Protein backbone atom coordinates (compact mmCIF):
# COMPACT_ATOMS: atom_id res chain seq x y z
CA UNK A 1 0.00 0.00 0.00
CA UNK A 2 1.00 3.64 -0.39
CA UNK A 3 1.87 6.10 2.37
CA UNK A 4 -0.98 7.83 4.19
CA UNK A 5 1.09 10.99 4.59
CA UNK A 6 -0.31 12.63 1.42
CA UNK A 7 -4.01 12.00 2.18
CA UNK A 8 -3.56 13.12 5.80
CA UNK A 9 -1.85 16.37 4.80
CA UNK A 10 -4.49 17.04 2.17
CA UNK A 11 -7.21 16.34 4.73
CA UNK A 12 -5.70 18.95 7.06
CA UNK A 13 -5.53 21.46 4.21
CA UNK A 14 -9.16 20.73 3.25
CA UNK A 15 -10.36 21.45 6.78
CA UNK A 16 -8.26 24.63 6.89
CA UNK A 17 -10.21 25.69 3.82
CA UNK A 18 -13.54 24.68 5.39
CA UNK A 19 -12.72 26.88 8.38
CA UNK A 20 -11.75 29.80 6.08
CA UNK A 21 -8.02 29.77 6.86
CA UNK A 22 -7.03 29.38 3.19
CA UNK A 23 -8.90 30.47 0.05
CA UNK A 24 -10.62 28.16 -2.46
CA UNK A 25 -8.03 29.21 -5.10
CA UNK A 26 -5.41 26.99 -3.45
CA UNK A 27 -7.73 23.96 -3.35
CA UNK A 28 -8.74 24.39 -6.99
CA UNK A 29 -5.05 24.66 -7.96
CA UNK A 30 -4.36 21.35 -6.23
CA UNK A 31 -7.36 19.75 -7.95
CA UNK A 32 -6.11 20.86 -11.38
CA UNK A 33 -2.63 19.54 -10.59
CA UNK A 34 -4.04 16.14 -9.58
CA UNK A 35 -6.11 15.96 -12.76
CA UNK A 36 -2.97 16.47 -14.87
CA UNK A 37 -1.23 13.32 -13.57
CA UNK A 38 -4.43 11.32 -12.94
CA UNK A 39 -2.77 8.30 -11.33
CA UNK A 40 -4.56 6.01 -8.91
CA UNK A 41 -3.34 7.95 -5.89
CA UNK A 42 -4.39 11.22 -7.56
CA UNK A 43 -7.95 9.97 -8.04
CA UNK A 44 -8.03 8.92 -4.37
CA UNK A 45 -6.92 12.41 -3.34
CA UNK A 46 -9.50 14.02 -5.63
CA UNK A 47 -12.25 11.95 -4.02
CA UNK A 48 -10.95 12.97 -0.59
CA UNK A 49 -11.24 16.66 -1.52
CA UNK A 50 -14.75 16.19 -2.95
CA UNK A 51 -15.97 14.43 0.20
CA UNK A 52 -14.38 16.87 2.62
CA UNK A 53 -15.00 20.28 1.08
CA UNK A 54 -16.73 19.74 -2.26
CA UNK A 55 -19.96 21.56 -1.41
CA UNK A 56 -18.03 24.49 0.06
CA UNK A 57 -16.02 24.73 -3.18
CA UNK A 58 -19.27 24.74 -5.15
CA UNK A 59 -20.62 27.55 -2.99
CA UNK A 60 -17.49 29.74 -3.16
CA UNK A 61 -16.73 29.45 -6.88
CA UNK A 62 -19.29 27.45 -8.93
CA UNK A 63 -17.82 28.61 -12.26
CA UNK A 64 -14.43 27.09 -11.36
CA UNK A 65 -16.20 23.85 -10.43
CA UNK A 66 -17.80 23.70 -13.88
CA UNK A 67 -14.34 24.05 -15.44
CA UNK A 68 -13.08 21.21 -13.23
CA UNK A 69 -15.97 18.97 -14.34
CA UNK A 70 -15.05 19.58 -17.98
CA UNK A 71 -11.37 18.84 -17.27
CA UNK A 72 -12.20 15.57 -15.51
CA UNK A 73 -14.50 14.44 -18.33
CA UNK A 74 -11.89 15.33 -20.95
CA UNK A 75 -9.17 13.53 -18.99
CA UNK A 76 -11.36 10.45 -18.53
CA UNK A 77 -11.88 10.15 -22.28
CA UNK A 78 -8.14 9.72 -22.71
CA UNK A 79 -7.93 7.26 -19.82
CA UNK A 80 -8.18 4.06 -21.89
CA UNK A 81 -5.41 4.98 -24.31
CA UNK A 82 -3.15 6.36 -21.58
CA UNK A 83 -3.70 3.31 -19.40
CA UNK A 84 -2.55 0.88 -22.10
CA UNK A 85 0.58 2.97 -22.68
CA UNK A 86 1.39 3.16 -18.97
CA UNK A 87 0.86 -0.56 -18.50
CA UNK A 88 3.52 -1.20 -21.17
CA UNK A 89 6.10 0.68 -19.11
CA UNK A 90 4.74 -0.48 -15.74
CA UNK A 91 3.50 2.95 -14.57
CA UNK A 92 0.48 3.04 -12.21
CA UNK A 93 -2.84 4.38 -13.44
CA UNK A 94 -6.35 4.62 -12.06
CA UNK A 95 -8.80 1.91 -13.10
CA UNK A 96 -11.90 2.72 -15.15
CA UNK A 97 -14.26 1.84 -12.27
CA UNK A 98 -12.51 4.26 -9.94
CA UNK A 99 -12.59 7.01 -12.57
CA UNK A 100 -16.29 6.38 -13.21
CA UNK A 101 -16.99 6.63 -9.49
CA UNK A 102 -15.15 9.96 -9.28
CA UNK A 103 -17.02 11.36 -12.30
CA UNK A 104 -20.32 10.39 -10.66
CA UNK A 105 -19.24 12.06 -7.43
CA UNK A 106 -18.21 15.33 -9.08
CA UNK A 107 -21.36 15.35 -11.25
CA UNK A 108 -23.52 14.92 -8.12
CA UNK A 109 -21.61 17.82 -6.56
CA UNK A 110 -22.22 19.99 -9.61
CA UNK A 111 -25.95 19.19 -9.40
CA UNK A 112 -25.98 19.80 -5.63
CA UNK A 113 -26.96 16.17 -4.95
CA UNK A 114 -25.85 15.10 -1.48
CA UNK A 115 -25.07 11.49 -0.64
CA UNK A 116 -26.25 10.05 2.68
CA UNK A 117 -22.77 9.15 3.89
CA UNK A 118 -21.62 12.74 3.37
CA UNK A 119 -24.46 14.38 5.33
CA UNK A 120 -22.93 13.55 8.72
CA UNK A 121 -19.62 15.14 7.76
CA UNK A 122 -21.41 18.22 6.41
CA UNK A 123 -23.35 18.64 9.66
CA UNK A 124 -20.21 18.36 11.79
CA UNK A 125 -18.34 20.78 9.54
CA UNK A 126 -21.18 23.32 9.71
CA UNK A 127 -21.20 23.04 13.51
CA UNK A 128 -17.46 23.70 13.78
CA UNK A 129 -17.67 26.53 11.21
CA UNK A 130 -20.21 28.30 13.43
CA UNK A 131 -17.89 27.87 16.41
CA UNK A 132 -14.92 29.28 14.47
CA UNK A 133 -17.15 32.11 13.22
CA UNK A 134 -18.05 33.07 16.80
CA UNK A 135 -14.37 33.09 17.72
CA UNK A 136 -13.59 35.37 14.78
CA UNK A 137 -16.44 37.71 15.71
CA UNK A 138 -14.96 38.02 19.19
CA UNK A 139 -11.67 39.39 17.82
CA UNK A 140 -10.96 43.17 17.70
CA UNK A 141 -11.53 43.09 13.94
CA UNK A 142 -15.09 41.92 14.52
CA UNK A 143 -17.10 40.90 11.48
CA UNK A 144 -14.34 42.02 9.10
CA UNK A 145 -12.24 39.08 10.21
CA UNK A 146 -14.75 36.64 8.71
CA UNK A 147 -13.07 37.05 5.31
CA UNK A 148 -9.48 36.98 6.56
CA UNK A 149 -8.45 33.78 4.75
CA UNK A 150 -5.03 33.60 3.10
CA UNK A 151 -5.36 34.01 -0.68
CA UNK A 152 -2.25 32.06 -1.59
CA UNK A 153 -1.96 29.89 -4.70
CA UNK A 154 -0.17 26.61 -5.31
CA UNK A 155 2.38 28.47 -7.43
CA UNK A 156 3.11 30.79 -4.46
CA UNK A 157 4.03 27.75 -2.38
CA UNK A 158 6.14 26.21 -5.15
CA UNK A 159 8.07 29.49 -5.57
CA UNK A 160 8.84 29.95 -1.85
CA UNK A 161 12.57 29.23 -2.34
CA UNK A 162 12.75 31.78 -5.16
CA UNK A 163 10.31 34.54 -4.21
CA UNK A 164 9.76 34.05 -0.50
CA UNK A 165 6.54 34.17 1.53
CA UNK A 166 4.57 37.36 0.78
CA UNK A 167 1.75 36.28 3.15
CA UNK A 168 4.01 36.10 6.21
CA UNK A 169 4.62 39.34 8.11
CA UNK A 170 8.33 40.20 8.21
CA UNK A 171 9.36 37.52 5.69
CA UNK A 172 11.47 38.45 2.67
CA UNK A 173 9.68 38.65 -0.67
CA UNK A 174 11.25 39.38 -4.06
CA UNK A 175 7.95 39.91 -5.86
CA UNK A 176 8.17 42.22 -8.87
CA UNK A 177 11.98 42.18 -8.82
CA UNK A 178 11.81 38.63 -10.14
CA UNK A 179 11.59 38.67 -13.95
CA UNK A 180 8.47 37.04 -15.31
CA UNK A 181 8.91 33.95 -17.46
CA UNK A 182 6.52 31.51 -19.09
CA UNK A 183 5.69 29.86 -15.76
CA UNK A 184 4.57 33.20 -14.29
CA UNK A 185 1.97 33.78 -16.97
CA UNK A 186 -0.51 31.60 -15.10
CA UNK A 187 -0.15 33.81 -12.04
CA UNK A 188 -0.66 36.92 -14.19
CA UNK A 189 -3.80 35.41 -15.70
CA UNK A 190 -5.13 34.61 -12.25
CA UNK A 191 -4.48 38.17 -11.12
CA UNK A 192 -6.35 39.43 -14.17
CA UNK A 193 -9.28 37.18 -13.34
CA UNK A 194 -9.25 38.44 -9.76
CA UNK A 195 -9.19 42.02 -11.03
CA UNK A 196 -12.14 41.31 -13.34
CA UNK A 197 -14.04 39.87 -10.39
CA UNK A 198 -13.29 43.02 -8.40
CA UNK A 199 -14.56 45.21 -11.23
CA UNK A 200 -17.78 43.16 -11.33
CA UNK A 201 -18.26 43.63 -7.58
CA UNK A 202 -17.71 47.39 -7.91
CA UNK A 203 -20.27 47.52 -10.71
CA UNK A 204 -22.78 45.67 -8.54
CA UNK A 205 -22.16 48.04 -5.63
CA UNK A 206 -22.82 51.04 -7.88
CA UNK A 207 -26.01 49.39 -9.11
CA UNK A 208 -26.99 48.69 -5.49
CA UNK A 209 -26.59 52.37 -4.66
CA UNK A 210 -28.72 53.29 -7.67
CA UNK A 211 -31.44 50.92 -6.37
CA UNK A 212 -31.33 52.65 -2.94
CA UNK A 213 -29.74 49.73 -1.08
CA UNK A 214 -28.77 51.99 1.81
CA UNK A 215 -27.52 49.48 4.40
CA UNK A 216 -24.67 46.97 4.40
CA UNK A 217 -27.10 44.06 4.71
CA UNK A 218 -29.26 45.20 1.79
CA UNK A 219 -26.18 45.80 -0.35
CA UNK A 220 -24.81 42.34 0.45
CA UNK A 221 -28.12 40.64 -0.38
CA UNK A 222 -28.43 42.65 -3.60
CA UNK A 223 -24.92 41.73 -4.78
CA UNK A 224 -25.53 38.04 -4.03
CA UNK A 225 -28.81 37.97 -5.96
CA UNK A 226 -27.37 39.87 -8.92
CA UNK A 227 -24.02 38.05 -8.99
CA UNK A 228 -25.01 34.41 -8.38
CA UNK A 229 -24.79 31.82 -11.15
CA UNK A 230 -28.05 30.04 -10.21
CA UNK A 231 -30.66 29.79 -7.47
CA UNK A 232 -28.68 27.17 -5.51
CA UNK A 233 -25.60 29.38 -5.54
CA UNK A 234 -27.67 32.38 -4.39
CA UNK A 235 -29.37 30.39 -1.61
CA UNK A 236 -26.10 29.05 -0.22
CA UNK A 237 -24.50 32.49 -0.18
CA UNK A 238 -27.56 34.07 1.46
CA UNK A 239 -27.54 31.43 4.20
CA UNK A 240 -23.83 32.07 4.78
CA UNK A 241 -24.63 35.70 5.61
CA UNK A 242 -25.84 34.24 8.93
CA UNK A 243 -28.26 37.12 9.58
CA UNK A 244 -29.77 37.21 13.06
CA UNK A 245 -33.20 38.21 14.34
CA UNK A 246 -35.12 40.61 12.12
CA UNK A 247 -32.14 41.08 9.79
CA UNK A 248 -33.14 38.09 7.65
CA UNK A 249 -36.31 39.94 6.61
CA UNK A 250 -34.13 42.17 4.46
CA UNK A 251 -33.44 39.20 2.17
CA UNK A 252 -37.12 38.94 1.25
CA UNK A 253 -37.55 42.69 0.84
CA UNK A 254 -34.56 42.98 -1.50
CA UNK A 255 -35.65 39.88 -3.43
CA UNK A 256 -39.15 41.30 -4.03
CA UNK A 257 -37.66 44.66 -5.02
CA UNK A 258 -35.23 43.10 -7.52
CA UNK A 259 -37.95 40.94 -9.06
CA UNK A 260 -40.12 44.01 -9.60
CA UNK A 261 -37.29 45.93 -11.28
CA UNK A 262 -36.58 43.30 -13.95
CA UNK A 263 -37.54 44.15 -17.55
CA UNK A 264 -39.52 40.89 -17.67
CA UNK A 265 -40.40 38.31 -15.04
CA UNK A 266 -37.48 36.09 -14.02
CA UNK A 267 -38.46 32.84 -12.22
CA UNK A 268 -35.02 32.84 -10.58
CA UNK A 269 -36.45 34.92 -7.71
CA UNK A 270 -39.29 32.45 -7.12
CA UNK A 271 -36.87 29.52 -6.94
CA UNK A 272 -34.67 31.38 -4.44
CA UNK A 273 -37.74 32.30 -2.37
CA UNK A 274 -38.89 28.66 -2.36
CA UNK A 275 -35.47 27.50 -1.13
CA UNK A 276 -35.51 30.13 1.62
CA UNK A 277 -39.03 29.15 2.74
CA UNK A 278 -38.08 25.47 2.87
CA UNK A 279 -35.02 26.38 4.92
CA UNK A 280 -36.81 28.76 7.31
CA UNK A 281 -40.61 28.65 7.56
CA UNK A 282 -41.06 32.19 8.95
CA UNK A 283 -39.86 33.49 5.56
CA UNK A 284 -43.38 32.77 4.28
CA UNK A 285 -44.90 35.35 6.63
CA UNK A 286 -42.28 37.93 5.64
CA UNK A 287 -43.14 37.31 1.97
CA UNK A 288 -46.82 37.79 2.72
CA UNK A 289 -46.14 41.11 4.47
CA UNK A 290 -43.96 42.22 1.56
CA UNK A 291 -46.79 41.64 -0.91
CA UNK A 292 -49.24 43.50 1.31
CA UNK A 293 -46.82 46.43 1.33
CA UNK A 294 -46.79 46.31 -2.49
CA UNK A 295 -50.62 46.40 -2.55
CA UNK A 296 -50.52 49.70 -0.65
CA UNK A 297 -48.23 51.23 -3.32
CA UNK A 298 -50.22 50.45 -6.48
CA UNK A 299 -50.69 54.18 -7.12
CA UNK A 300 -46.90 54.71 -7.11
CA UNK A 301 -45.36 51.67 -8.83
CA UNK A 302 -45.07 51.02 -12.56
CA UNK A 303 -47.22 48.53 -14.45
CA UNK A 304 -44.13 46.41 -15.21
CA UNK A 305 -43.40 45.96 -11.51
CA UNK A 306 -47.03 45.02 -10.83
CA UNK A 307 -46.92 42.38 -13.60
CA UNK A 308 -43.59 40.90 -12.42
CA UNK A 309 -44.72 40.62 -8.80
CA UNK A 310 -48.07 39.15 -9.87
CA UNK A 311 -46.22 36.33 -11.63
CA UNK A 312 -43.94 35.89 -8.61
CA UNK A 313 -46.96 35.53 -6.29
CA UNK A 314 -48.64 33.16 -8.76
CA UNK A 315 -45.52 30.97 -8.80
CA UNK A 316 -45.39 30.85 -4.98
CA UNK A 317 -49.12 30.07 -4.69
CA UNK A 318 -48.86 27.29 -7.29
CA UNK A 319 -45.97 25.76 -5.32
CA UNK A 320 -48.04 25.95 -2.10
CA UNK A 321 -45.57 28.35 -0.50
CA UNK A 322 -48.12 31.14 0.04
CA UNK A 323 -51.88 30.97 0.47
CA UNK A 324 -54.30 32.19 -2.21
CA UNK A 325 -55.87 34.38 0.48
CA UNK A 326 -52.89 36.76 0.29
CA UNK A 327 -54.80 38.62 -2.46
CA UNK A 328 -57.76 39.25 -0.12
CA UNK A 329 -56.10 42.55 0.84
CA UNK A 330 -56.38 43.85 -2.71
CA UNK A 331 -59.82 42.60 -3.76
CA UNK A 332 -61.78 45.78 -3.03
CA UNK A 333 -62.82 46.33 -6.64
CA UNK A 334 -64.55 49.66 -5.96
CA UNK A 335 -61.28 51.40 -5.07
CA UNK A 336 -58.83 49.17 -6.95
CA UNK A 337 -56.37 51.33 -8.97
CA UNK A 338 -55.26 50.49 -12.51
CA UNK A 339 -52.06 48.77 -11.40
CA UNK A 340 -54.12 46.68 -8.99
CA UNK A 341 -56.26 45.47 -11.88
CA UNK A 342 -53.09 44.66 -13.84
CA UNK A 343 -51.69 42.76 -10.85
CA UNK A 344 -54.82 40.65 -10.29
CA UNK A 345 -55.29 39.98 -14.01
CA UNK A 346 -51.68 38.79 -14.45
CA UNK A 347 -51.88 36.78 -11.21
CA UNK A 348 -55.04 34.87 -12.18
CA UNK A 349 -54.07 34.48 -15.86
CA UNK A 350 -50.71 33.02 -14.88
CA UNK A 351 -52.47 30.44 -12.71
CA UNK A 352 -54.87 29.53 -15.53
CA UNK A 353 -52.00 29.14 -18.00
CA UNK A 354 -49.87 26.91 -15.74
CA UNK A 355 -52.42 24.76 -13.90
CA UNK A 356 -55.09 22.22 -14.79
CA UNK A 357 -58.82 22.90 -14.10
CA UNK A 358 -58.99 20.47 -11.16
CA UNK A 359 -56.17 22.28 -9.35
CA UNK A 360 -57.76 25.66 -10.14
CA UNK A 361 -61.10 24.44 -8.74
CA UNK A 362 -59.48 23.37 -5.47
CA UNK A 363 -57.44 26.58 -5.33
CA UNK A 364 -60.37 28.97 -5.81
CA UNK A 365 -62.78 26.79 -3.86
CA UNK A 366 -60.43 26.68 -0.89
CA UNK A 367 -59.67 30.41 -1.04
CA UNK A 368 -62.27 31.14 1.59
CA UNK A 369 -64.19 29.21 4.21
CA UNK A 370 -67.89 29.76 4.88
CA UNK A 371 -67.25 32.49 7.45
CA UNK A 372 -68.04 36.11 6.63
CA UNK A 373 -64.53 36.89 5.35
CA UNK A 374 -64.39 33.74 3.24
CA UNK A 375 -67.75 34.42 1.62
CA UNK A 376 -66.73 38.01 0.85
CA UNK A 377 -63.50 36.81 -0.75
CA UNK A 378 -65.30 34.35 -3.02
CA UNK A 379 -67.84 36.97 -4.03
CA UNK A 380 -65.09 39.45 -4.89
CA UNK A 381 -63.25 36.81 -6.93
CA UNK A 382 -66.44 35.92 -8.77
CA UNK A 383 -67.10 39.57 -9.66
CA UNK A 384 -63.50 40.05 -10.78
CA UNK A 385 -63.57 36.95 -13.00
CA UNK A 386 -66.80 38.00 -14.70
CA UNK A 387 -65.82 41.66 -15.08
CA UNK A 388 -62.19 41.38 -16.22
CA UNK A 389 -61.51 37.85 -17.51
CA UNK A 390 -64.72 36.78 -19.23
CA UNK A 391 -63.75 38.74 -22.34
CA UNK A 392 -60.01 38.09 -22.06
CA UNK A 393 -58.34 37.21 -25.42
CA UNK A 394 -57.03 33.92 -23.98
CA UNK A 395 -60.55 32.87 -22.94
CA UNK A 396 -61.19 31.07 -26.23
CA UNK A 397 -63.39 28.03 -26.70
CA UNK A 398 -61.84 24.63 -25.93
CA UNK A 399 -58.69 26.28 -24.53
CA UNK A 400 -57.05 25.44 -21.22
CA UNK A 401 -57.69 29.01 -20.14
CA UNK A 402 -61.45 28.60 -20.73
CA UNK A 403 -61.54 25.32 -18.79
CA UNK A 404 -59.69 26.87 -15.85
CA UNK A 405 -61.91 29.97 -16.02
CA UNK A 406 -65.08 27.87 -15.77
CA UNK A 407 -63.61 25.84 -12.88
CA UNK A 408 -62.74 29.05 -11.01
CA UNK A 409 -66.17 30.63 -11.54
CA UNK A 410 -67.92 27.46 -10.38
CA UNK A 411 -65.66 27.21 -7.31
CA UNK A 412 -66.46 30.79 -6.32
CA UNK A 413 -70.21 30.22 -6.28
CA UNK A 414 -71.49 30.68 -2.72
CA UNK A 415 -74.82 29.35 -1.46
CA UNK A 416 -75.52 31.33 1.70
CA UNK A 417 -78.98 29.89 2.30
CA UNK A 418 -79.98 26.25 1.97
CA UNK A 419 -82.99 25.80 -0.37
CA UNK A 420 -86.31 25.38 1.47
CA UNK A 421 -87.99 22.05 0.73
CA UNK A 422 -91.63 22.14 -0.40
CA UNK A 423 -94.13 20.37 1.79
N, C-alpha and C positions, 0 to 999 in steps of 0.2 A: 504494500500500500504506500501512498505518498504521504509526505509530511503534512500535519495539520496546522503548521505554522501559518501558511498563507491564508486558509479560510478563517483562522482565528483573528489574524490581524485585520482582514477585510471585514469581519463581523464587528470588531471594535470601531473601525472607521464608519461603517454603516450606522451604528448607533450614535456616533458623534454627529453624523448628519441628521439623524432623526431628532436629536436634541439641539439642533441649530448651532452646533459648534463650527462645522464646515459647511460650505455652500454646495448646492446640487451640481455646480459646474465640475467639481472634482470627481464626484461619483460618475457623472456621465462620461468624463474623460477616461476613467478606468474601464467603464463598460465598452467604450469604443476600442480601447486597447485590447481587451479580452476577445472581442469579436474578430479582430485582425488575425490573431493566432488560431483561435477556435479549436484548441486541443481539448481532450477530455477534461482535464483539470480546469480549463478556462470555462467550459460549459457549466461545471459544478459551481464555480465562483459566480458566474452570471445568475444561476438559479438562487444562490445564497443572497445576492443583492436584491433580486426580485422579491424574495420572500420577506426580507428584513425591512426594506425601505421602498419597495416598488410603488405603493400607492402614494407615498409622500413625494416621490419623484414625479409622478403623474400630476399631482396637485401643483407642484412648484413650476414645472416647465413641460406642459403637455406637448408642445410643438417638438421639443427635443426627443420626447419619447416616441413620437410618430417617426422621426428620422431613424431612431434606433430599431424600430420594428422593421422598417424597410431594409436596413443594413443586415439584420438577422436573416430575413427572408432571402435576400440576395446571396448572403454567405451560405445559407443552407442549400441553395440550388447547386452550388459548386461542390457541395460536400462529397457527393459520390465519386466524382472524378479525382478530387484531392485525396480522398481516403485511399483509393487504389494506388495512387502514386506514393503516398506515405508508407503504405504497407510494403511496397517493394524495397524501400530503404530502411524499414523497421521503425519508423517514427510513429509516436502515438497519435491517435485521432479519435474524436468523439463518435460513438456509434449513432446510427440513424434514429433509433428509438429514443435515445437521450436528447438528440437535437429536436425531434418531433415534440417531446415533452416540454422542452424549453420554449418552442414556438407557441405551443398551446398556452403556456403560462404567461408569456408576454402579450399574447393576443387577448387573454382574459383581463390582463391589467389594462390594456388599451381601452377595452370595452367596460372597464370598471366592474368586472365580475369577480366577486370575492369568493375564495374557496373556504370551506368550513374549517380546515386545519389552520388557516391563516388568521381567522377571526380572533382567536385567543391572543395571539401575538400583537395584533392591532390594538386590542383593548388594553393590554398591558403597556404598550408603547404610548398610547394616548394618555393613560394615567400618569406615567412618568413625565411626559411632556408638560402636562398641567403643573406638576410639582416643580419642574425646572423653570417653567414660566413664572410661577409665583416667586421663586428665588430671584429671577432676573428683575421682576417688578419691585423687589425690595431693595435693589441696589440704588445708589445715588442717581444713576442715569434714568431710573424709572422705566417708563414704557419704551423709551428710545433704545434700550438695551435689547429689546426683543429681536431686533434685526442686526445683532452684532456678530454674525457668523463670519468666519474667515473666508474671503473670496479668493482662495488660492486655486491654481490649476495643477494638473499633473505635470505639465511642462515646467512650472515653477519649482516643483520638488526635484525633478530631474536635473535642473540647472543650478541647484544649490551650490555645488562646488565651483561653478563658474561665476554666477551672478550674486550669490548670497541669499539671505532670507529677508525680503522686503517687509514681511508681515510681523517680524520680531523687532520690538523696540530696542534700539541701541546696536542692532546687528549691522554689519557692513553690507552694502548693496551697490553693485556696479550700475545696474539699470541701463540708462540711455548711453552710457559710455561704452557699452559693449556693442560692437557693430552687428547689425542685423544680417543674418544669412538666410538660406532657404528654410532652415528649421524654425526660424522665428516668425515666418509668415503666418503660421497657424495662430500664434499669439496675437499678431496684429489683426487678423480677421476676427478673432474673438473679441478684441477690444472694440472693433468697429461694430460688431453685433451688439455689444453692451451699450455703446454710444447710441445706436439706433433705438434700442429699448428705452434709454433715457429720454430721447427726443419724443418717443411715443407717449411716455408718462407725462412729460411736460405739456404735450398737446392735450392730453386728457384733463390735466389740471386746469388749463385755460378754458376748456369746454365746460368743466365743472363750475368754474367761476361765472361763466356766461349763463349757466342754468341756475344760478343763485344757490349753489351748494355752499352755504356759509359757515359750516362747522367741519371740523376734522373728520368726524364720523360720516357725515353725508358725502364729503369729498371721497373718502375711502370706498364707500359703498358704490358711488357713481363710477369711479375708476375701475372697480372690479367688474361691474355689470357691463361697462363699455369695452373693457379690455380682455374679457374672458373668451376662450376659444369655443366653449359650448356650455350648456346648462350645468353639467356635472362639475366642470371646472369652476364656474361661478359659485355654485353651491358650496363646494369645498373651501374656497377662499373666503366666502362670507362667514362660514362657521368658524374659520380660523381667526376671524376678528375678535372672537370671544367677548362679545358685547354683553354687558351686565344690566339687569333691571330693565328699565324703560328704554335703554339705548337701542335694543334690538328692534324697536318699533320703527326706527329710522330706515331700516332695510326695506320694509314694506312701503313706506312713504316715498322713498327714492325710486323704488321699482315701479310703482304706479305712475309717478311723474315721468320717468323715462319712457314707459310704454305709451303714454299720452303724447309725447313729443315726437315719436317716430312718424315718418312720412306715410307709412302704411303699417297695418297691424303686424307685429312680429310675435309669433307664438313662443319665442324664447323666454319671454317674461312670465308666461303662464307656467311653463315647465319649471322655471326656477321657483316660482311661488308654490307650486305643488310639492317640490322637494323640501322647501322650508316648512310647509304645513305638516308634512309627514314627519319631519324631524322635531318640530315643536308645535304642539296643537294650538297654543294660544295665538299663533300667527294668524289663524283663521279669523279671530275676533278683530285683530288689528286691520286685516284686509277689509272686513265688513265696515269698520269705522272709516277707513280711507275712502271707500266708495260713497258712504253717506256724506262725507265732506265734499266729494266731487258733485253730488246731487245739489248741494247748496250753492255751487258756483256755476250752474248752467248758463247764467246770464253773462258770465265773464269769459268762459273758455271758448275755444274755437270748435267748429263742427268736427274737424279732423280728430281732435282729442276725444270728443264725445264718442265718435265711431270706434276709435282704437280701444277705449276703455270698455265700451259695450261688448266688443268681441272678447276682451280679456275676461270680463265677468261671465259671459256665456261659456267660455272654456272652463272656468273654475266650477260653474254650476253643473256642467255636463260631466265633469270628473268627480262630482259629489264632494267638492272641497268647501263650497259655500252653498247656503240654502237659497232656493228660488225667492224666498220671502225678503231677501235683501232689497228687491225693487219696490217693496211696499211703501218705502219712504218717498218714492218719486211718482206714485200713481195717482196723484191728484190732478186729473185731466183738465179741470177748470182753470188752473193757474200754471199748467205745465208750459215752460218756455219752448222755443223752437229747438234748441239743443237737447232738451229733455225728450222731445218727440223723436229726434234723430237717434238718441241713445236707446230708447225703448224699442224703436223699429229695428235697429241693427242688432240689438240683443235678442229679440224674439226671432228675427229672420235667420240669424246665425244658428239658433237652436233648431229651427225647422230644417235648415240645410244640412245639418250634421247629425241628426237623430232620426230614429224611426218613429212612426205614429204611436206605437205602444208606449215607448219611453216618454214621448211628449204628453200622452194622456195621463200617465202616472205623475209626471212632473207638474203639470198644470192642475191636476186633480188634487195633488197633495200640497199645493201652494198655500192652502188655507184650511183650517179646521172649520167646524160648524159654529164656532163662537162668533161674536159680533165682528171682530177684526178679520177673521178668516172669510166670512161672508162678504164683507166690504171689499176685500182684496180680489176675490173671484169676480165680483160684479164689475170692478174697475178693469180687470183684465178682459172680461167679456166685451165691455164697451170699447176698449182700446183695439181689440182684434177686429171688431165690426167696423169701427170708424177709420182705422189706418191701414189694416192689412187685407181687408176683403177685396179691395181693388188693386192690390199690389201686383206689379208686372210678373212676379214669380208665381203668383197664385193661379196657374194655368190648370186646365183640366188634366186629370190623370198624372199630375206631377207629384213628386214627393212633398213639395211645399204644400200643395192643396190637401193631401192626406193628413199631414201634420196640423195644418190649419183647422180642419174639421175636428180632429181629435182634441185640439186645444179648446175650441169653442164648446164642444160637448162636455169636456171636463169642467169647464167653468160654469156650467148651468147649475143653479142653486135652487132647490125646492125648500122654501122656508116653512111652508105649511103642508102637512100631509093631506091628501085628498079626502073629503068626507064621503063615506060610503052611503049609498041610497038605501033606505029601508023599504 
